[in-house]
Amino acid sequence: MKIIGARQAWHDALHEHRPSALAVAAEQALIGKKSGSGDTKIMVMLENHDGQEVARVYEVRKEGVQETRSGRRLSESRCAHMLIAGLVLRAIDTLPKSLRHLGHFMYSPVATGNDLSIAHGLVWLGSGMESLTDRKKQRAYWMAMAALQSHKMMVNGGQGMGPGAVCMFVEDRTGEKMNPQNWARDWEEIWNALCTHVDKLDGQALKPVSAVVAAMREGSENDHEIAA
């Protein structure tokens, strides 16, 4: 598992990389090999702030470890992945429940409708839209979900929703016409406020994972300086 940034680390911590059936078979053959006791050094490849690959070495204790199945030991790459994933998941667990679900919706490869539902509630309850008229509030409620979807598209390398896409998104859920020609007059201010709010919550969700990534990068750079 290569550490590039907090968003990528969140995704990869919940994703097991197994590219093909042949790769799985090769890995199982490697796992099945017996090895000696003692500590095993695991090299983890990271990227520093300049985009250069650096290595961080961790020691994984094998002596005295109980096997749940005979002849099965984790390969070094699996150990490295589990080590980093454990640190990232522990950081995620420090977040309040609602922020965890928002982060899972944004970055988890196994995100569910429950993650979206809780994230939507978090965005809406803190959006400050209480002063809107009932009709505008109904549409703004679904615009909050659209803002989540739009932000997810952008942080994953795509383009966010434009006015036309947002209007169609809301129409599909309310059954009422929402004219994009009136966007600047009626909806642009609301949309911008919702998008800013989602971006702020995303930053809060990523904060503990970013700290883990920064600590691992700092450690890898220190190790690289010592080796040099």
Solvent accessible surface area in square Angstrom, and as a share of the most:
residue,aa,sasa,rsa
1,M,43,0.19
2,K,74,0.32
3,I,0,0.00
4,I,81,0.41
5,G,22,0.22
6,A,15,0.12
7,R,97,0.36
8,Q,43,0.19
9,A,0,0.00
10,W,0,0.00
11,H,65,0.29
12,D,18,0.09
13,A,9,0.07
14,L,54,0.27
15,H,67,0.30
16,E,83,0.37
17,H,102,0.46
18,R,105,0.38
19,P,118,0.74
20,S,54,0.35
21,A,86,0.67
22,L,150,0.75
23,A,36,0.28
24,V,30,0.17
25,A,55,0.43
26,A,65,0.50
27,E,31,0.14
28,Q,88,0.39
29,A,64,0.49
30,L,96,0.48
31,I,5,0.03
32,G,34,0.33
33,K,135,0.57
34,K,142,0.60
35,S,57,0.37
36,G,59,0.57
37,S,97,0.62
38,G,18,0.17
39,D,73,0.38
40,T,24,0.14
41,K,133,0.56
42,I,3,0.01
43,M,126,0.56
44,V,3,0.02
45,M,71,0.32
46,L,0,0.00
47,E,37,0.17
48,N,24,0.12
49,H,145,0.65
50,D,117,0.61
51,G,45,0.43
52,Q,114,0.51
53,E,95,0.42
54,V,9,0.05
55,A,31,0.24
56,R,57,0.21
57,V,67,0.38
58,Y,39,0.15
59,E,111,0.50
60,V,39,0.22
61,R,137,0.50
62,K,58,0.25
63,E,87,0.39
64,G,71,0.68
65,V,95,0.55
66,Q,163,0.72
67,E,61,0.27
68,T,140,0.82
69,R,161,0.59
70,S,109,0.70
71,G,18,0.18
72,R,102,0.37
73,R,82,0.30
74,L,81,0.40
75,S,8,0.05
76,E,100,0.45
77,S,79,0.51
78,R,45,0.16
79,C,22,0.13
80,A,7,0.05
81,H,29,0.13
82,M,97,0.43
83,L,57,0.28
84,I,0,0.00
85,A,9,0.07
86,G,38,0.36
87,L,48,0.24
88,V,0,0.00
89,L,61,0.31
90,R,161,0.59
91,A,9,0.07
92,I,3,0.01
93,D,98,0.51
94,T,98,0.57
95,L,15,0.07
96,P,83,0.52
97,K,115,0.49
98,S,34,0.22
99,L,18,0.09
100,R,68,0.25
101,H,24,0.11
102,L,0,0.00
103,G,0,0.00
104,H,39,0.18
105,F,11,0.05
106,M,2,0.01
107,Y,10,0.04
108,S,10,0.07
109,P,55,0.35
110,V,102,0.58
111,A,38,0.29
112,T,76,0.44
113,G,58,0.56
114,N,87,0.44
115,D,11,0.06
116,L,31,0.16
117,S,67,0.43
118,I,45,0.23
119,A,0,0.00
120,H,7,0.03
121,G,28,0.27
122,L,42,0.21
123,V,0,0.00
124,W,45,0.16
125,L,144,0.71
126,G,46,0.44
127,S,18,0.12
128,G,53,0.51
129,M,15,0.07
130,E,121,0.54
131,S,110,0.71
132,L,38,0.19
133,T,91,0.53
134,D,122,0.63
135,R,157,0.57
136,K,61,0.26
137,K,64,0.27
138,Q,82,0.36
139,R,16,0.06
140,A,0,0.00
141,Y,80,0.30
142,W,64,0.22
143,M,0,0.00
144,A,0,0.00
145,M,23,0.10
146,A,0,0.00
147,A,1,0.00
148,L,0,0.00
149,Q,44,0.20
150,S,3,0.02
151,H,14,0.06
152,K,56,0.24
153,M,82,0.37
154,M,96,0.43
155,V,38,0.22
156,N,95,0.48
157,G,74,0.71
158,G,42,0.40
159,Q,161,0.72
160,G,29,0.28
161,M,33,0.15
162,G,35,0.33
163,P,58,0.36
164,G,33,0.32
165,A,47,0.37
166,V,0,0.00
167,C,1,0.01
168,M,129,0.58
169,F,22,0.09
170,V,0,0.00
171,E,44,0.20
172,D,114,0.59
173,R,102,0.37
174,T,28,0.17
175,G,72,0.69
176,E,69,0.31
177,K,141,0.60
178,M,0,0.00
179,N,55,0.28
180,P,55,0.35
181,Q,160,0.71
182,N,49,0.25
183,W,22,0.08
184,A,80,0.62
185,R,182,0.66
186,D,32,0.17
187,W,13,0.05
188,E,71,0.32
189,E,146,0.66
190,I,13,0.07
191,W,24,0.08
192,N,79,0.40
193,A,46,0.36
194,L,0,0.00
195,C,33,0.20
196,T,94,0.55
197,H,36,0.16
198,V,0,0.00
199,D,77,0.40
200,K,127,0.54
201,L,13,0.06
202,D,0,0.00
203,G,41,0.40
204,Q,73,0.32
205,A,0,0.00
206,L,15,0.07
207,K,150,0.64
208,P,30,0.19
209,V,0,0.00
210,S,48,0.31
211,A,62,0.48
212,V,28,0.16
213,V,7,0.04
214,A,54,0.42
215,A,60,0.47
216,M,7,0.03
217,R,35,0.13
218,E,108,0.48
219,G,11,0.11
220,S,0,0.00
221,E,52,0.23
222,N,68,0.35
223,D,53,0.28
224,H,102,0.46
225,E,120,0.54
226,I,146,0.74
227,A,89,0.69
228,A,111,0.86
